[in-house]
Amino acid sequence: MNSPLLQRALTGVAALALLALTPQTALAEDTDFVPTPADTPVERAAADRQALEDKLEATRVPTGPLTFGAEPLAAARSAAEGAAADASCAISTDEATALALAPVWPEVSAGSSLAPSPMTLSRYDNQSGLYDPAGRDGLFFNPGVGLWQMDSAGLGTDNTAGEAIDSVWVSDFVVPYIVNKYCNALNGGSAAPAARATAWADWNACRDGDCDTMYWRAFNNGIGADPSVNRYGGAEPRTCSYEGASYDCLFVDVASAQGADWWTAPGSGRSPVPHPFYVLRAGGDEVRVWLAQDSGHGVDVTVDRPFGGNARDALTWTDGRGLCDTTAGRGDC
């Protein structure tokens, strides 16, 4: 996992062990093969190899100036300034910013020249445990979310989709994490290129050196700010009443995605494109709610994921339990 240039043709159990630790795990060979924990190691390893190949094929970033949402860029730079000041090695704010943002373009751009969208939902997951057990369309729990694709199988296990989408929250989490890994590697004797690779080891898109390319592009040429992409990438902060209590929540409608929105097309990957949903933190759970009026399925549907649980095998789906969007006055009010 810590090698910057892993071979794309991973084999056998080694592939399974490696991918289980990374945010972009995907266990599907094609749209007709949906593996479960009961599948044989050989079947799962074959599916892992194909998913990794698909992911790596989507890492291309167009040449030309790099752009980032204005508010997300400000959030990342603010986090980088703090991380650089607290770092255990010599690193400037510009270096820390480029280091932290380098994985974002290969992870979520998929060839688009537009600014990465903070609302980006994973497109390479097809595990059966992520689907509505009743098989209704558009009810799908995307496990990887946001600019850094925070995944419940990895770095995103203790946050909600709403927090992963919030470029301020996620920058404050991810930027110091990347800078600390880089400095620890340097302090342990690694040369700078190897230390950068170690810092990016959690992202599959960095495996073939794409993130080092993006680092130098960002550091040498700078990053343009796109004012049309805001802090939440088109998602809308709301206040929700859920099970008798009030919560901050986020309304996520892919039709409102700002920036690179290639992932909102149904044919853009294995994962279904979800209907609009709400997400909130309730106690020890991430909660996502599809209102009947948004999904068209005639009943509110709620899915709970306990923090620390991998969504692929930890979800609980419940019909008839909705919420009230008290900001917009809609839902179960």
N, C-alpha and C positions, 0 to 999 in steps of 0.2 A: 504493500500500500504506500510505502514511503518512497518508492522508486519513481523518478520523474518520467521514465520512458518505458513503462511496461509494454510488452509485446501485445498487439491487439488480438492475437490468436491465443487467448488464455484457454487452458484445458483443465478438465477434471475437477476434482474437489478444490484445488487451489483457486480456481475461478470463483467457486461458490463462497469460500472463506473470505476472499478479498472483497467481493461485491457486497457481502452482507454488512460490511463496515462503512459503506459509502452512501452519500445522500441520494445518488441516482440509481439505486438498485432497481432492476426491471427483470421480471422472470417470465418473459413470454417470447416464444420463437416466432409466432405470427399471430394474427388476430383470431385464429381458430384454436390456438393452444393456450389454455389458461391453467397453469400449474397450481397445485395446492401443496401444503406441507406433506401430503402423503406420496407425492411423486418420488420416483427413484432418484438417487444422486446423479446418475447419468443424464436423465431427462432434464433435471434442474440445471446441471452444468452446461448442457447444450443450449438451453434457453438463456442462461446468463451470457454466454458467449455472443449469441445473436443480438441480445439487447445492448450489450456493450458496443458491438459493431455499429448498430443503428445510432447510438448516442454519439459515437466518435465521428460518424459521417455527417452529423448535424452541427459540428463545431466551427465550421468555416465562418469567418468574419470578413465582410467586404473590405477592400482597401479603401483608403481615404480617411478623412477626419473622424475621430471617435466622438460620439455624443452620449449624453446621459441626461436624465431628467434633472431640471434645475434644483428642485427641492431634494431629490435623492442624492444628487452630487454634493449639495451643501451638507447634508446629513453625514455622508461618508467622509467628507473632508474634515468635518468637525470631530468625528470619532477618530480619524487618523491623527489629527493634531494632538488629541489627548493620549492616544496610544503611543505616538512617537515620544512625547514628553515623559511617559512612564516606562519606556522600553529599557530593557537590560542591555541593548546594543545601540550603536550609533545609527540612527535612521531619521531622515527628514520627514516632514509632513507630506511633501510631494512623493517621496519614495513610498511611504506608508499608504498613501492614497492609491497609487498605481498598483502596489502589491495587493491590496485588498480588493480592488475592483477588477483585476486581471481575470479572475475566473468567471465573472458575470457574463461577459460577451460570449465566450464559447458555450457557456451553460444555457443561455436563454435566447441568443440572437437567431440561430438557425438560418444564417445567411441574410438576415435583414440588416439594412443600414440605419434603421430607426433606433432611437434610444431604447434600451431594455425596459420592459414594463415591470414595475413593482408587483403587478397583479399576476404575473405569469404562473400558470398551473402546470404541473408535470404532464408530459405527453408520452412517456415511455413505459408507463406502468399498466399492467393488464392482469394483475393477480385477482383471483376470484373473490378474495376477501374484501376487496375495495368496492365491489358492486352491491347495489341494493339487492338483498336476498330475494325480493319479489320480482326482480328483473325489469323494473320500470326504467324507461330511458331517462337519461339526464340526472339520475341520482347516483353519483359516483364520487368517492372520496379521494381526491387527488392528494397523494402523500407528500409530494415535493411542491413547495410554494415559494414564490417571491424571487427576488433578484439572485439570491444565492441558493435557490431551490432547497430551502430547509426541509429536511425529510424526517418523518417520524422514526425511520430506521437509523438515523444518525444524529446530526447536530440539532435537528428540529424536534427531538422527542419530547421536550418539555415546554414547547411553545405552541400557540395556536396558529392557524392560517392567518388570522388577523394580525398577529404580531409579526409574522414573516413578511406580510405585505407592507406593513408600516416601515418605510425606509429609515425612519429615525430609530425605532426600536431595534430593527435588525442590524443596522450599522453599528449601534452601540454594543451589540453582541458579537458580531462576526469580525469587525475590523480589529479589535484588540486580540481576538483569538488568533487571527492570521499573523499579526505582527509578533505576538508572543512565540508562536511556533517557529517563525523565521529567526528570531533572536536566539531562542534556545538551540536551534540547529547551528547557528553561527558560533555561539559560545561553546558548543560541543565539538567544534573543530571542522565543521562543514564549510566548504567554499560557498560564496554567495549564490551561484546557480543552483547548487544542491540544496541550500537552505531555502531558496524560494520554492523548489519542488516539494520539499517537506511541508512548507506552509500551505501548499495547495493540494496535498495528498487526499483530502476529503472529497475532491471533485473529480469525477471521472473524465470530464471534458479536458482536464489538464494533462492527461496521460501521455499525449504525443507531442508535448512541448508547446501547444497552442497558447497556454497562459503566459509562458515566458515571452512569446512574441507580443502578446497584448500588453504585458508589463512595459516593454520597451517602447511600444507605440504610445501608450498613455504617458509614460514618463518623459519621453523625448519630444512629443508633439502636442501634449496637452489634451484636455477633454472639453468639448463644447457643451454648454448647458442649454437644454431644450425646455423652455418655460411651459410647453404644452403637457408635460408629464409631471404630475404633482406627487406629493408625499406618498399617496396611496395608489397611484397609477390608475385612478378612475373608480376604485372602490370607495364607498361612502361610510364614514363613521356615523353611527346612530346610537341611540339609547334604547335598550330592549327590556321588556318585562318578561321574565322567564321563570316559571314555577314559583311565582309570588315574590320574586326579588328583582331589583333593577340592576342592569349590567351595561357596561360599555360594549358595543357590538359593532361589527362591520358588515355592510351589505356588499356582496361580491357578485357583480353581474358582468360576465365576460363581454357582453355587447358594449360595455362602457370602457373597455380597456384602453389605456393611453400608451403611446409608444409602439414598440414592435408587437403586433397582435396576430402574427402568423399562427400562433397556437390556438386561437379561437375558432379556427376552421375545423369542422368535423373530421376531415381527412388528414389532419396535420400530424397524427401519431396514433399509437395504439389506444391511448386512454380516451374514453368518451369525454365530450365537452359537457360540463355540468350545467344544469339549470341554475338561475340565480339563487344564492343561498346566503344565510346569515351565519356568522361565526362569533363565538364568545368563549370566555374562560369562566367556568362555573365550578368552584371548588377544585377538585383534582382532575377535572376533565376538560378536554377540548370538545365543544359542542357545535355541530353544524345543523342548521335547520332549513329545510325547504318548505316554504309555505305553499299551500295548494294553489293559490292564485298565481304563483310564479312557475310552478312545475306543470300545472294542468292535470295533475293526477287525482284531484278530488279529495285529498287528505294531506294534512301537514305531516312531514316525516322528519324525525330527529335522529341523528347518529352521534353517539358518544365515543370518545377515545380517551382512555385513562392516560395521563401523562406518564411517560416511560414506556408506553406500549407502542409497538409497531402496528400501524394501521392495517397492515396486510393480514393480521390475524387477531386484532384486538378491538374490533368495532362492535358496537351494539346498536341495532336499528330499531326504532320504535315508531309506529304509526299513531296518529291522533294527538301527538304532543307537539304543539307549536309554540309560538311566542308572539308578543305584541311589539311591534316597532312603534314605540311611543313618540319617536321623533316625527315619523311620517304618518302616524295614525293608521297603520295597516296591520293585518294579521289577526291573531286571536286576541282581540282587545275587548 
